[in-house]
Amino acid sequence: MKRFSCDESVELVTAYLEDGLDGPTRDRFAEHLGACEGCARYLAQFRTTLVALGDLQSEGLPGETRERLLSAFRERRRP
């Protein structure tokens, strides 16, 4: 069975946390985490970030400000 690289593991973190990996992939991911301190730390930081962001309240922008901001982004994206 092929082992995951760190780059592959990072790409799967969201699917792992959302229980979106099939059994064999989840097992390989967990095996990588057990052997890789860096990826285990990354997963822990990702979880901490999700908890912190889950507590944020959406404030919204006043209509005119929102439209000016969106217009500025649209203009910036034009070639």
All heavy atoms as a GROMACS GRO file, in nm:
protein
  625
    1MET      N    1   0.085  -0.118   0.000
    1MET     CA    2   0.000   0.000   0.000
    1MET      C    3   0.089   0.124   0.000
    1MET      O    4   0.181   0.136   0.080
    1MET     CB    5  -0.091  -0.003   0.124
    1MET     CG    6  -0.177   0.118   0.136
    1MET     SD    7  -0.311   0.112   0.260
    1MET     CE    8  -0.256   0.011   0.391
    2LYS      N    9   0.063   0.218  -0.091
    2LYS     CA   10   0.140   0.340  -0.104
    2LYS      C   11   0.115   0.432   0.016
    2LYS      O   12   0.003   0.449   0.061
    2LYS     CB   13   0.100   0.412  -0.233
    2LYS     CG   14   0.173   0.542  -0.254
    2LYS     CD   15   0.124   0.610  -0.381
    2LYS     CE   16   0.186   0.746  -0.394
    2LYS     NZ   17   0.100   0.853  -0.353
    3ARG      N   18   0.223   0.489   0.068
    3ARG     CA   19   0.211   0.584   0.179
    3ARG      C   20   0.184   0.724   0.126
    3ARG      O   21   0.227   0.758   0.017
    3ARG     CB   22   0.339   0.583   0.262
    3ARG     CG   23   0.364   0.450   0.330
    3ARG     CD   24   0.493   0.454   0.406
    3ARG     NE   25   0.498   0.567   0.497
    3ARG     CZ   26   0.499   0.557   0.629
    3ARG    NH1   27   0.498   0.439   0.684
    3ARG    NH2   28   0.504   0.663   0.704
    4PHE      N   29   0.114   0.804   0.205
    4PHE     CA   30   0.089   0.943   0.168
    4PHE      C   31   0.213   1.027   0.190
    4PHE      O   32   0.287   1.006   0.286
    4PHE     CB   33  -0.023   1.003   0.253
    4PHE     CG   34  -0.160   0.965   0.211
    4PHE    CD1   35  -0.250   0.918   0.304
    4PHE    CD2   36  -0.203   0.979   0.081
    4PHE    CE1   37  -0.378   0.883   0.267
    4PHE    CE2   38  -0.330   0.945   0.043
    4PHE     CZ   39  -0.419   0.897   0.137
    5SER      N   40   0.232   1.126   0.105
    5SER     CA   41   0.332   1.228   0.130
    5SER      C   42   0.265   1.336   0.216
    5SER      O   43   0.143   1.337   0.232
    5SER     CB   44   0.380   1.290  -0.002
    5SER     OG   45   0.276   1.367  -0.061
    6CYS      N   46   0.345   1.425   0.269
    6CYS     CA   47   0.288   1.535   0.349
    6CYS      C   48   0.197   1.622   0.263
    6CYS      O   49   0.090   1.663   0.308
    6CYS     CB   50   0.399   1.618   0.411
    6CYS     SG   51   0.494   1.527   0.536
    7ASP      N   52   0.237   1.651   0.139
    7ASP     CA   53   0.154   1.733   0.050
    7ASP      C   54   0.018   1.667   0.025
    7ASP      O   55  -0.085   1.734   0.027
    7ASP     CB   56   0.224   1.756  -0.084
    7ASP     CG   57   0.341   1.852  -0.074
    7ASP    OD1   58   0.348   1.928   0.025
    7ASP    OD2   59   0.426   1.851  -0.163
    8GLU      N   60   0.017   1.537   0.003
    8GLU     CA   61  -0.109   1.466  -0.018
    8GLU      C   62  -0.195   1.471   0.107
    8GLU      O   63  -0.317   1.488   0.100
    8GLU     CB   64  -0.082   1.320  -0.058
    8GLU     CG   65  -0.021   1.305  -0.195
    8GLU     CD   66   0.028   1.164  -0.222
    8GLU    OE1   67   0.087   1.102  -0.132
    8GLU    OE2   68   0.007   1.118  -0.336
    9SER      N   69  -0.133   1.457   0.223
    9SER     CA   70  -0.207   1.459   0.349
    9SER      C   71  -0.272   1.595   0.373
    9SER      O   72  -0.388   1.603   0.414
    9SER     CB   73  -0.115   1.423   0.466
    9SER     OG   74  -0.074   1.289   0.455
   10VAL      N   75  -0.197   1.701   0.346
   10VAL     CA   76  -0.251   1.836   0.364
   10VAL      C   77  -0.375   1.857   0.278
   10VAL      O   78  -0.473   1.918   0.322
   10VAL     CB   79  -0.141   1.942   0.334
   10VAL    CG1   80  -0.200   2.080   0.318
   10VAL    CG2   81  -0.036   1.941   0.445
   11GLU      N   82  -0.373   1.805   0.157
   11GLU     CA   83  -0.488   1.819   0.067
   11GLU      C   84  -0.611   1.743   0.117
   11GLU      O   85  -0.723   1.776   0.078
   11GLU     CB   86  -0.450   1.771  -0.073
   11GLU     CG   87  -0.351   1.863  -0.142
   11GLU     CD   88  -0.316   1.815  -0.281
   11GLU    OE1   89  -0.394   1.737  -0.340
   11GLU    OE2   90  -0.210   1.855  -0.330
   12LEU      N   91  -0.592   1.644   0.202
   12LEU     CA   92  -0.704   1.561   0.249
   12LEU      C   93  -0.759   1.600   0.386
   12LEU      O   94  -0.855   1.539   0.432
   12LEU     CB   95  -0.659   1.414   0.253
   12LEU     CG   96  -0.627   1.350   0.119
   12LEU    CD1   97  -0.571   1.210   0.139
   12LEU    CD2   98  -0.750   1.347   0.030
   13VAL      N   99  -0.700   1.700   0.450
   13VAL     CA  100  -0.740   1.734   0.586
   13VAL      C  101  -0.889   1.765   0.596
   13VAL      O  102  -0.959   1.714   0.684
   13VAL     CB  103  -0.655   1.852   0.641
   13VAL    CG1  104  -0.716   1.912   0.765
   13VAL    CG2  105  -0.514   1.804   0.669
   14THR      N  106  -0.941   1.847   0.507
   14THR     CA  107  -1.083   1.884   0.514
   14THR      C  108  -1.173   1.762   0.497
   14THR      O  109  -1.267   1.742   0.574
   14THR     CB  110  -1.117   1.990   0.407
   14THR    OG1  111  -1.035   2.105   0.430
   14THR    CG2  112  -1.262   2.031   0.416
   15ALA      N  113  -1.142   1.679   0.398
   15ALA     CA  114  -1.222   1.558   0.376
   15ALA      C  115  -1.214   1.467   0.499
   15ALA      O  116  -1.314   1.406   0.539
   15ALA     CB  117  -1.176   1.485   0.252
   16TYR      N  118  -1.098   1.457   0.559
   16TYR     CA  119  -1.080   1.375   0.679
   16TYR      C  120  -1.168   1.426   0.793
   16TYR      O  121  -1.239   1.349   0.857
   16TYR     CB  122  -0.932   1.377   0.720
   16TYR     CG  123  -0.901   1.303   0.847
   16TYR    CD1  124  -0.892   1.164   0.849
   16TYR    CD2  125  -0.880   1.371   0.966
   16TYR    CE1  126  -0.862   1.096   0.966
   16TYR    CE2  127  -0.849   1.303   1.084
   16TYR     CZ  128  -0.840   1.166   1.083
   16TYR     OH  129  -0.812   1.099   1.198
   17LEU      N  130  -1.165   1.556   0.816
   17LEU     CA  131  -1.244   1.614   0.925
   17LEU      C  132  -1.393   1.605   0.900
   17LEU      O  133  -1.472   1.599   0.994
   17LEU     CB  134  -1.202   1.759   0.949
   17LEU     CG  135  -1.062   1.778   1.006
   17LEU    CD1  136  -1.025   1.926   1.008
   17LEU    CD2  137  -1.051   1.718   1.145
   18GLU      N  138  -1.433   1.603   0.774
   18GLU     CA  139  -1.575   1.593   0.739
   18GLU      C  140  -1.618   1.449   0.718
   18GLU      O  141  -1.728   1.423   0.670
   18GLU     CB  142  -1.603   1.677   0.614
   18GLU     CG  143  -1.586   1.825   0.637
   18GLU     CD  144  -1.604   1.909   0.511
   18GLU    OE1  145  -1.609   1.852   0.399
   18GLU    OE2  146  -1.612   2.032   0.526
   19ASP      N  147  -1.532   1.355   0.753
   19ASP     CA  148  -1.558   1.212   0.738
   19ASP      C  149  -1.592   1.177   0.594
   19ASP      O  150  -1.681   1.097   0.567
   19ASP     CB  151  -1.670   1.168   0.834
   19ASP     CG  152  -1.664   1.018   0.861
   19ASP    OD1  153  -1.555   0.959   0.847
   19ASP    OD2  154  -1.769   0.960   0.894
   20GLY      N  155  -1.517   1.238   0.501
   20GLY     CA  156  -1.543   1.218   0.360
   20GLY      C  157  -1.446   1.126   0.290
   20GLY      O  158  -1.447   1.120   0.168
   21LEU      N  159  -1.361   1.057   0.364
   21LEU     CA  160  -1.266   0.965   0.303
   21LEU      C  161  -1.318   0.821   0.312
   21LEU      O  162  -1.381   0.785   0.412
   21LEU     CB  163  -1.131   0.972   0.375
   21LEU     CG  164  -1.059   1.107   0.374
   21LEU    CD1  165  -0.930   1.099   0.455
   21LEU    CD2  166  -1.030   1.152   0.233
   22ASP      N  167  -1.291   0.742   0.209
   22ASP     CA  168  -1.329   0.601   0.217
   22ASP      C  169  -1.237   0.533   0.320
   22ASP      O  170  -1.136   0.588   0.360
   22ASP     CB  171  -1.320   0.534   0.080
   22ASP     CG  172  -1.181   0.538   0.020
   22ASP    OD1  173  -1.083   0.503   0.089
   22ASP    OD2  174  -1.169   0.576  -0.098
   23GLY      N  175  -1.274   0.416   0.362
   23GLY     CA  176  -1.202   0.345   0.468
   23GLY      C  177  -1.052   0.329   0.445
   23GLY      O  178  -0.972   0.367   0.531
   24PRO      N  179  -1.011   0.276   0.329
   24PRO     CA  180  -0.867   0.258   0.306
   24PRO      C  181  -0.790   0.391   0.305
   24PRO      O  182  -0.680   0.401   0.358
   24PRO     CB  183  -0.860   0.190   0.170
   24PRO     CG  184  -0.992   0.121   0.154
   24PRO     CD  185  -1.091   0.209   0.224
   25THR      N  186  -0.850   0.493   0.245
   25THR     CA  187  -0.783   0.624   0.241
   25THR      C  188  -0.773   0.683   0.380
   25THR      O  189  -0.669   0.738   0.419
   25THR     CB  190  -0.857   0.720   0.146
   25THR    OG1  191  -0.868   0.660   0.017
   25THR    CG2  192  -0.786   0.854   0.135
   26ARG      N  193  -0.880   0.670   0.458
   26ARG     CA  194  -0.880   0.721   0.596
   26ARG      C  195  -0.772   0.648   0.678
   26ARG      O  196  -0.700   0.710   0.755
   26ARG     CB  197  -1.017   0.704   0.659
   26ARG     CG  198  -1.028   0.765   0.796
   26ARG     CD  199  -1.172   0.758   0.847
   26ARG     NE  200  -1.185   0.827   0.971
   26ARG     CZ  201  -1.201   0.958   0.984
   26ARG    NH1  202  -1.206   1.035   0.877
   26ARG    NH2  203  -1.212   1.015   1.102
   27ASP      N  204  -0.760   0.517   0.658
   27ASP     CA  205  -0.658   0.440   0.730
   27ASP      C  206  -0.518   0.485   0.694
   27ASP      O  207  -0.432   0.501   0.781
   27ASP     CB  208  -0.674   0.291   0.702
   27ASP     CG  209  -0.801   0.231   0.760
   27ASP    OD1  210  -0.865   0.297   0.847
   27ASP    OD2  211  -0.838   0.120   0.719
   28ARG      N  212  -0.494   0.508   0.564
   28ARG     CA  213  -0.362   0.555   0.520
   28ARG      C  214  -0.332   0.694   0.574
   28ARG      O  215  -0.219   0.725   0.612
   28ARG     CB  216  -0.353   0.553   0.368
   28ARG     CG  217  -0.345   0.412   0.312
   28ARG     CD  218  -0.351   0.402   0.161
   28ARG     NE  219  -0.266   0.497   0.091
   28ARG     CZ  220  -0.300   0.554  -0.025
   28ARG    NH1  221  -0.416   0.526  -0.082
   28ARG    NH2  222  -0.219   0.637  -0.085
   29PHE      N  223  -0.435   0.778   0.576
   29PHE     CA  224  -0.419   0.914   0.630
   29PHE      C  225  -0.382   0.905   0.778
   29PHE      O  226  -0.288   0.972   0.823
   29PHE     CB  227  -0.549   0.992   0.610
   29PHE     CG  228  -0.541   1.135   0.654
   29PHE    CD1  229  -0.492   1.232   0.568
   29PHE    CD2  230  -0.583   1.174   0.780
   29PHE    CE1  231  -0.484   1.365   0.608
   29PHE    CE2  232  -0.576   1.306   0.821
   29PHE     CZ  233  -0.527   1.402   0.734
   30ALA      N  234  -0.456   0.825   0.854
   30ALA     CA  235  -0.429   0.810   0.997
   30ALA      C  236  -0.290   0.752   1.020
   30ALA      O  237  -0.219   0.793   1.114
   30ALA     CB  238  -0.536   0.722   1.062
   31GLU      N  239  -0.248   0.659   0.935
   31GLU     CA  240  -0.114   0.601   0.947
   31GLU      C  241  -0.008   0.710   0.926
   31GLU      O  242   0.091   0.716   0.998
   31GLU     CB  243  -0.096   0.490   0.843
   31GLU     CG  244   0.040   0.424   0.847
   31GLU     CD  245   0.055   0.317   0.740
   31GLU    OE1  246  -0.046   0.252   0.706
   31GLU    OE2  247   0.167   0.301   0.691
   32HIS      N  248  -0.030   0.795   0.828
   32HIS     CA  249   0.065   0.904   0.803
   32HIS      C  250   0.071   0.998   0.924
   32HIS      O  251   0.180   1.037   0.966
   32HIS     CB  252   0.028   0.983   0.677
   32HIS     CG  253   0.123   1.094   0.648
   32HIS    ND1  254   0.242   1.074   0.582
   32HIS    CD2  255   0.119   1.226   0.680
   32HIS    CE1  256   0.308   1.189   0.575
   32HIS    NE2  257   0.233   1.283   0.632
   33LEU      N  258  -0.045   1.031   0.979
   33LEU     CA  259  -0.048   1.120   1.096
   33LEU      C  260   0.030   1.060   1.213
   33LEU      O  261   0.098   1.132   1.287
   33LEU     CB  262  -0.192   1.148   1.140
   33LEU     CG  263  -0.275   1.236   1.049
   33LEU    CD1  264  -0.417   1.246   1.104
   33LEU    CD2  265  -0.214   1.373   1.033
   34GLY      N  266   0.019   0.929   1.231
   34GLY     CA  267   0.089   0.862   1.340
   34GLY      C  268   0.240   0.864   1.324
   34GLY      O  269   0.313   0.858   1.422
   35ALA      N  270   0.286   0.875   1.200
   35ALA     CA  271   0.429   0.872   1.174
   35ALA      C  272   0.488   1.010   1.146
   35ALA      O  273   0.609   1.025   1.141
   35ALA     CB  274   0.458   0.781   1.054
   36CYS      N  275   0.404   1.111   1.128
   36CYS     CA  276   0.452   1.244   1.087
   36CYS      C  277   0.406   1.350   1.188
   36CYS      O  278   0.291   1.392   1.186
   36CYS     CB  279   0.402   1.276   0.948
   36CYS     SG  280   0.462   1.436   0.887
   37GLU      N  281   0.498   1.393   1.270
   37GLU     CA  282   0.466   1.493   1.372
   37GLU      C  283   0.419   1.625   1.310
   37GLU      O  284   0.328   1.690   1.360
   37GLU     CB  285   0.588   1.518   1.460
   37GLU     CG  286   0.563   1.614   1.573
   37GLU     CD  287   0.688   1.636   1.658
   37GLU    OE1  288   0.767   1.542   1.674
   37GLU    OE2  289   0.704   1.749   1.708
   38GLY      N  290   0.480   1.663   1.198
   38GLY     CA  291   0.442   1.788   1.132
   38GLY      C  292   0.297   1.787   1.084
   38GLY      O  293   0.224   1.884   1.104
   39CYS      N  294   0.256   1.679   1.021
   39CYS     CA  295   0.118   1.670   0.972
   39CYS      C  296   0.018   1.658   1.088
   39CYS      O  297  -0.092   1.712   1.081
   39CYS     CB  298   0.103   1.554   0.873
   39CYS     SG  299   0.179   1.591   0.713
   40ALA      N  300   0.056   1.587   1.192
   40ALA     CA  301  -0.031   1.578   1.310
   40ALA      C  302  -0.049   1.716   1.371
   40ALA      O  303  -0.160   1.754   1.412
   40ALA     CB  304   0.028   1.481   1.412
   41ARG      N  305   0.058   1.795   1.376
   41ARG     CA  306   0.050   1.932   1.429
   41ARG      C  307  -0.037   2.018   1.338
   41ARG      O  308  -0.119   2.097   1.386
   41ARG     CB  309   0.191   1.991   1.441
   41ARG     CG  310   0.194   2.122   1.514
   41ARG     CD  311   0.336   2.180   1.535
   41ARG     NE  312   0.438   2.079   1.557
   41ARG     CZ  313   0.537   2.054   1.472
   41ARG    NH1  314   0.549   2.121   1.360
   41ARG    NH2  315   0.628   1.962   1.499
   42TYR      N  316  -0.022   2.002   1.207
   42TYR     CA  317  -0.103   2.077   1.111
   42TYR      C  318  -0.251   2.047   1.132
   42TYR      O  319  -0.335   2.139   1.134
   42TYR     CB  320  -0.061   2.044   0.968
   42TYR     CG  321  -0.144   2.113   0.863
   42TYR    CD1  322  -0.124   2.248   0.833
   42TYR    CD2  323  -0.244   2.045   0.794
   42TYR    CE1  324  -0.201   2.312   0.739
   42TYR    CE2  325  -0.322   2.109   0.699
   42TYR     CZ  326  -0.300   2.242   0.671
   42TYR     OH  327  -0.377   2.305   0.577
   43LEU      N  328  -0.285   1.920   1.149
   43LEU     CA  329  -0.424   1.882   1.172
   43LEU      C  330  -0.477   1.945   1.300
   43LEU      O  331  -0.588   1.998   1.303
   43LEU     CB  332  -0.438   1.730   1.177
   43LEU     CG  333  -0.579   1.676   1.206
   43LEU    CD1  334  -0.677   1.717   1.097
   43LEU    CD2  335  -0.575   1.526   1.222
   44ALA      N  336  -0.398   1.943   1.406
   44ALA     CA  337  -0.439   2.004   1.533
   44ALA      C  338  -0.461   2.155   1.516
   44ALA      O  339  -0.559   2.210   1.567
   44ALA     CB  340  -0.334   1.977   1.640
   45GLN      N  341  -0.374   2.222   1.443
   45GLN     CA  342  -0.389   2.365   1.418
   45GLN      C  343  -0.514   2.393   1.335
   45GLN      O  344  -0.586   2.490   1.360
   45GLN     CB  345  -0.265   2.421   1.347
   45GLN     CG  346  -0.143   2.424   1.434
   45GLN     CD  347  -0.017   2.456   1.355
   45GLN    OE1  348  -0.013   2.448   1.233
   45GLN    NE2  349   0.089   2.493   1.427
   46PHE      N  350  -0.540   2.306   1.238
   46PHE     CA  351  -0.658   2.321   1.153
   46PHE      C  352  -0.784   2.309   1.238
   46PHE      O  353  -0.877   2.389   1.225
   46PHE     CB  354  -0.654   2.213   1.044
   46PHE     CG  355  -0.735   2.246   0.922
   46PHE    CD1  356  -0.675   2.306   0.812
   46PHE    CD2  357  -0.870   2.215   0.915
   46PHE    CE1  358  -0.749   2.334   0.698
   46PHE    CE2  359  -0.944   2.243   0.803
   46PHE     CZ  360  -0.883   2.304   0.694
   47ARG      N  361  -0.787   2.211   1.326
   47ARG     CA  362  -0.902   2.194   1.416
   47ARG      C  363  -0.920   2.317   1.506
   47ARG      O  364  -1.033   2.363   1.527
   47ARG     CB  365  -0.885   2.070   1.502
   47ARG     CG  366  -0.913   1.942   1.430
   47ARG     CD  367  -0.901   1.823   1.522
   47ARG     NE  368  -0.954   1.704   1.460
   47ARG     CZ  369  -0.900   1.585   1.471
   47ARG    NH1  370  -0.790   1.567   1.543
   47ARG    NH2  371  -0.955   1.482   1.412
   48THR      N  372  -0.811   2.368   1.560
   48THR     CA  373  -0.817   2.487   1.646
   48THR      C  374  -0.873   2.606   1.569
   48THR      O  375  -0.956   2.681   1.620
   48THR     CB  376  -0.677   2.520   1.702
   48THR    OG1  377  -0.632   2.409   1.779
   48THR    CG2  378  -0.679   2.644   1.787
   49THR      N  379  -0.829   2.622   1.445
   49THR     CA  380  -0.878   2.731   1.360
   49THR      C  381  -1.028   2.717   1.335
   49THR      O  382  -1.102   2.815   1.344
   49THR     CB  383  -0.802   2.734   1.227
   49THR    OG1  384  -0.663   2.753   1.254
   49THR    CG2  385  -0.851   2.845   1.137
   50LEU      N  386  -1.073   2.597   1.306
   50LEU     CA  387  -1.216   2.575   1.282
   50LEU      C  388  -1.300   2.609   1.404
   50LEU      O  389  -1.407   2.669   1.393
   50LEU     CB  390  -1.241   2.430   1.240
   50LEU     CG  391  -1.192   2.391   1.102
   50LEU    CD1  392  -1.211   2.242   1.079
   50LEU    CD2  393  -1.262   2.472   0.994
   51VAL      N  394  -1.252   2.571   1.521
   51VAL     CA  395  -1.324   2.603   1.645
   51VAL      C  396  -1.331   2.754   1.664
   51VAL      O  397  -1.436   2.810   1.694
   51VAL     CB  398  -1.258   2.534   1.767
   51VAL    CG1  399  -1.315   2.587   1.897
   51VAL    CG2  400  -1.278   2.383   1.758
   52ALA      N  401  -1.218   2.822   1.643
   52ALA     CA  402  -1.215   2.968   1.660
   52ALA      C  403  -1.305   3.038   1.560
   52ALA      O  404  -1.379   3.130   1.595
   52ALA     CB  405  -1.071   3.018   1.647
   53LEU      N  406  -1.301   2.996   1.435
   53LEU     CA  407  -1.384   3.060   1.333
   53LEU      C  408  -1.531   3.028   1.350
   53LEU      O  409  -1.616   3.108   1.311
   53LEU     CB  410  -1.337   3.018   1.194
   53LEU     CG  411  -1.200   3.070   1.152
   53LEU    CD1  412  -1.162   3.015   1.015
   53LEU    CD2  413  -1.197   3.221   1.150
   54GLY      N  414  -1.560   2.915   1.408
   54GLY     CA  415  -1.699   2.878   1.430
   54GLY      C  416  -1.770   2.973   1.527
   54GLY      O  417  -1.891   2.984   1.525
   55ASP      N  418  -1.693   3.045   1.608
   55ASP     CA  419  -1.750   3.138   1.704
   55ASP      C  420  -1.767   3.279   1.650
   55ASP      O  421  -1.823   3.365   1.716
   55ASP     CB  422  -1.663   3.144   1.831
   55ASP     CG  423  -1.668   3.014   1.908
   55ASP    OD1  424  -1.764   2.937   1.890
   55ASP    OD2  425  -1.575   2.989   1.987
   56LEU      N  426  -1.716   3.306   1.529
   56LEU     CA  427  -1.727   3.440   1.472
   56LEU      C  428  -1.869   3.466   1.424
   56LEU      O  429  -1.936   3.380   1.370
   56LEU     CB  430  -1.631   3.455   1.353
   56LEU     CG  431  -1.483   3.452   1.385
   56LEU    CD1  432  -1.403   3.463   1.255
   56LEU    CD2  433  -1.444   3.565   1.478
   57GLN      N  434  -1.913   3.587   1.445
   57GLN     CA  435  -2.045   3.629   1.401
   57GLN      C  436  -2.032   3.710   1.273
   57GLN      O  437  -1.943   3.793   1.260
   57GLN     CB  438  -2.113   3.716   1.508
   57GLN     CG  439  -2.133   3.644   1.640
   57GLN     CD  440  -2.229   3.528   1.627
   57GLN    OE1  441  -2.332   3.539   1.562
   57GLN    NE2  442  -2.194   3.416   1.688
   58SER      N  443  -2.120   3.686   1.180
   58SER     CA  444  -2.121   3.763   1.057
   58SER      C  445  -2.182   3.900   1.084
   58SER      O  446  -2.294   3.910   1.134
   58SER     CB  447  -2.203   3.689   0.952
   58SER     OG  448  -2.216   3.769   0.837
   59GLU      N  449  -2.108   4.004   1.053
   59GLU     CA  450  -2.157   4.140   1.077
   59GLU      C  451  -2.217   4.201   0.952
   59GLU      O  452  -2.300   4.290   0.961
   59GLU     CB  453  -2.043   4.227   1.129
   59GLU     CG  454  -1.992   4.182   1.265
   59GLU     CD  455  -1.877   4.266   1.314
   59GLU    OE1  456  -1.857   4.377   1.261
   59GLU    OE2  457  -1.809   4.222   1.406
   60GLY      N  458  -2.171   4.158   0.838
   60GLY     CA  459  -2.222   4.214   0.714
   60GLY      C  460  -2.171   4.356   0.693
   60GLY      O  461  -2.119   4.420   0.782
   61LEU      N  462  -2.188   4.405   0.572
   61LEU     CA  463  -2.148   4.541   0.537
   61LEU      C  464  -2.272   4.617   0.493
   61LEU      O  465  -2.363   4.559   0.432
   61LEU     CB  466  -2.049   4.539   0.421
   61LEU     CG  467  -1.912   4.478   0.446
   61LEU    CD1  468  -1.835   4.466   0.315
   61LEU    CD2  469  -1.834   4.563   0.544
   62PRO      N  470  -2.275   4.746   0.518
   62PRO     CA  471  -2.386   4.826   0.465
   62PRO      C  472  -2.388   4.812   0.312
   62PRO      O  473  -2.283   4.796   0.248
   62PRO     CB  474  -2.350   4.969   0.506
   62PRO     CG  475  -2.253   4.955   0.619
   62PRO     CD  476  -2.181   4.825   0.595
   63GLY      N  477  -2.505   4.816   0.251
   63GLY     CA  478  -2.523   4.792   0.108
   63GLY      C  479  -2.428   4.869   0.020
   63GLY      O  480  -2.366   4.813  -0.072
   64GLU      N  481  -2.416   5.001   0.042
   64GLU     CA  482  -2.329   5.084  -0.044
   64GLU      C  483  -2.182   5.043  -0.030
   64GLU      O  484  -2.110   5.033  -0.130
   64GLU     CB  485  -2.345   5.231  -0.007
   64GLU     CG  486  -2.264   5.322  -0.095
   64GLU     CD  487  -2.282   5.469  -0.056
   64GLU    OE1  488  -2.398   5.512  -0.036
   64GLU    OE2  489  -2.180   5.537  -0.045
   65THR      N  490  -2.137   5.016   0.090
   65THR     CA  491  -1.998   4.975   0.113
   65THR      C  492  -1.971   4.841   0.046
   65THR      O  493  -1.868   4.822  -0.018
   65THR     CB  494  -1.968   4.965   0.264
   65THR    OG1  495  -1.996   5.091   0.324
   65THR    CG2  496  -1.825   4.926   0.290
   66ARG      N  497  -2.063   4.750   0.060
   66ARG     CA  498  -2.048   4.617   0.000
   66ARG      C  499  -2.036   4.629  -0.152
   66ARG      O  500  -1.948   4.568  -0.214
   66ARG     CB  501  -2.166   4.529   0.038
   66ARG     CG  502  -2.158   4.389  -0.018
   66ARG     CD  503  -2.281   4.306   0.027
   66ARG     NE  504  -2.270   4.169  -0.014
   66ARG     CZ  505  -2.299   4.124  -0.137
   66ARG    NH1  506  -2.342   4.207  -0.230
   66ARG    NH2  507  -2.286   3.996  -0.166
   67GLU      N  508  -2.121   4.708  -0.214
   67GLU     CA  509  -2.119   4.723  -0.359
   67GLU      C  510  -1.990   4.789  -0.406
   67GLU      O  511  -1.934   4.750  -0.508
   67GLU     CB  512  -2.241   4.802  -0.407
   67GLU     CG  513  -2.370   4.723  -0.399
   67GLU     CD  514  -2.360   4.589  -0.469
   67GLU    OE1  515  -2.309   4.583  -0.584
   67GLU    OE2  516  -2.401   4.488  -0.410
   68ARG      N  517  -1.940   4.890  -0.334
   68ARG     CA  518  -1.815   4.955  -0.371
   68ARG      C  519  -1.698   4.857  -0.362
   68ARG      O  520  -1.611   4.853  -0.448
   68ARG     CB  521  -1.788   5.076  -0.280
   68ARG     CG  522  -1.873   5.195  -0.316
   68ARG     CD  523  -1.836   5.327  -0.250
   68ARG     NE  524  -1.723   5.326  -0.162
   68ARG     CZ  525  -1.727   5.357  -0.032
   68ARG    NH1  526  -1.839   5.394   0.025
   68ARG    NH2  527  -1.617   5.357   0.041
   69LEU      N  528  -1.699   4.775  -0.259
   69LEU     CA  529  -1.592   4.677  -0.241
   69LEU      C  530  -1.596   4.572  -0.352
   69LEU      O  531  -1.494   4.540  -0.412
   69LEU     CB  532  -1.605   4.611  -0.104
   69LEU     CG  533  -1.498   4.512  -0.064
   69LEU    CD1  534  -1.361   4.578  -0.063
   69LEU    CD2  535  -1.527   4.455   0.074
   70LEU      N  536  -1.714   4.519  -0.381
   70LEU     CA  537  -1.727   4.420  -0.488
   70LEU      C  538  -1.687   4.479  -0.623
   70LEU      O  539  -1.622   4.413  -0.704
   70LEU     CB  540  -1.870   4.366  -0.493
   70LEU     CG  541  -1.910   4.273  -0.378
   70LEU    CD1  542  -2.059   4.240  -0.386
   70LEU    CD2  543  -1.826   4.148  -0.378
   71SER      N  544  -1.724   4.603  -0.647
   71SER     CA  545  -1.688   4.669  -0.772
   71SER      C  546  -1.537   4.684  -0.783
   71SER      O  547  -1.478   4.662  -0.890
   71SER     CB  548  -1.755   4.807  -0.778
   71SER     OG  549  -1.716   4.873  -0.895
   72ALA      N  550  -1.470   4.719  -0.673
   72ALA     CA  551  -1.324   4.732  -0.673
   72ALA      C  552  -1.259   4.598  -0.704
   72ALA      O  553  -1.161   4.592  -0.781
   72ALA     CB  554  -1.277   4.785  -0.538
   73PHE      N  555  -1.309   4.489  -0.648
   73PHE     CA  556  -1.254   4.356  -0.678
   73PHE      C  557  -1.275   4.319  -0.824
   73PHE      O  558  -1.187   4.263  -0.889
   73PHE     CB  559  -1.314   4.249  -0.587
   73PHE     CG  560  -1.257   4.248  -0.449
   73PHE    CD1  561  -1.340   4.265  -0.339
   73PHE    CD2  562  -1.122   4.230  -0.428
   73PHE    CE1  563  -1.287   4.264  -0.211
   73PHE    CE2  564  -1.068   4.228  -0.301
   73PHE     CZ  565  -1.152   4.246  -0.191
   74ARG      N  566  -1.392   4.351  -0.876
   74ARG     CA  567  -1.420   4.320  -1.017
   74ARG      C  568  -1.324   4.396  -1.108
   74ARG      O  569  -1.270   4.340  -1.204
   74ARG     CB  570  -1.564   4.355  -1.052
   74ARG     CG  571  -1.665   4.256  -1.002
   74ARG     CD  572  -1.806   4.289  -1.053
   74ARG     NE  573  -1.902   4.238  -0.960
   74ARG     CZ  574  -1.975   4.311  -0.876
   74ARG    NH1  575  -1.966   4.443  -0.877
   74ARG    NH2  576  -2.060   4.254  -0.793
   75GLU      N  577  -1.303   4.523  -1.080
   75GLU     CA  578  -1.213   4.604  -1.160
   75GLU      C  579  -1.070   4.552  -1.154
   75GLU      O  580  -0.998   4.551  -1.253
   75GLU     CB  581  -1.217   4.751  -1.114
   75GLU     CG  582  -1.344   4.821  -1.146
   75GLU     CD  583  -1.369   4.830  -1.297
   75GLU    OE1  584  -1.274   4.859  -1.372
   75GLU    OE2  585  -1.485   4.807  -1.339
   76ARG      N  586  -1.029   4.508  -1.038
   76ARG     CA  587  -0.892   4.460  -1.021
   76ARG      C  588  -0.868   4.331  -1.100
   76ARG      O  589  -0.759   4.307  -1.148
   76ARG     CB  590  -0.866   4.436  -0.873
   76ARG     CG  591  -0.726   4.393  -0.844
   76ARG     CD  592  -0.704   4.373  -0.697
   76ARG     NE  593  -0.578   4.312  -0.674
   76ARG     CZ  594  -0.474   4.371  -0.618
   76ARG    NH1  595  -0.485   4.495  -0.577
   76ARG    NH2  596  -0.362   4.309  -0.600
   77ARG      N  597  -0.971   4.248  -1.115
   77ARG     CA  598  -0.957   4.120  -1.185
   77ARG      C  599  -0.956   4.134  -1.335
   77ARG      O  600  -0.914   4.045  -1.406
   77ARG     CB  601  -1.070   4.026  -1.143
   77ARG     CG  602  -1.060   3.982  -0.999
   77ARG     CD  603  -1.165   3.885  -0.965
   77ARG     NE  604  -1.131   3.757  -1.024
   77ARG     CZ  605  -1.212   3.654  -1.032
   77ARG    NH1  606  -1.333   3.663  -0.984
   77ARG    NH2  607  -1.173   3.541  -1.086
   78ARG      N  608  -1.002   4.247  -1.386
   78ARG     CA  609  -1.005   4.267  -1.532
   78ARG      C  610  -0.864   4.282  -1.584
   78ARG      O  611  -0.782   4.351  -1.526
   78ARG     CB  612  -1.087   4.388  -1.568
   78ARG     CG  613  -1.235   4.366  -1.546
   78ARG     CD  614  -1.316   4.479  -1.602
   78ARG     NE  615  -1.457   4.453  -1.576
   78ARG     CZ  616  -1.546   4.545  -1.552
   78ARG    NH1  617  -1.511   4.672  -1.553
   78ARG    NH2  618  -1.669   4.512  -1.528
   79PRO      N  619  -0.837   4.217  -1.701
   79PRO     CA  620  -0.701   4.228  -1.759
   79PRO      C  621  -0.669   4.366  -1.813
   79PRO      O  622  -0.744   4.447  -1.840
   79PRO     CB  623  -0.702   4.125  -1.872
   79PRO     CG  624  -0.839   4.072  -1.885
   79PRO     CD  625  -0.922   4.127  -1.773
   0.00000   0.00000   0.00000
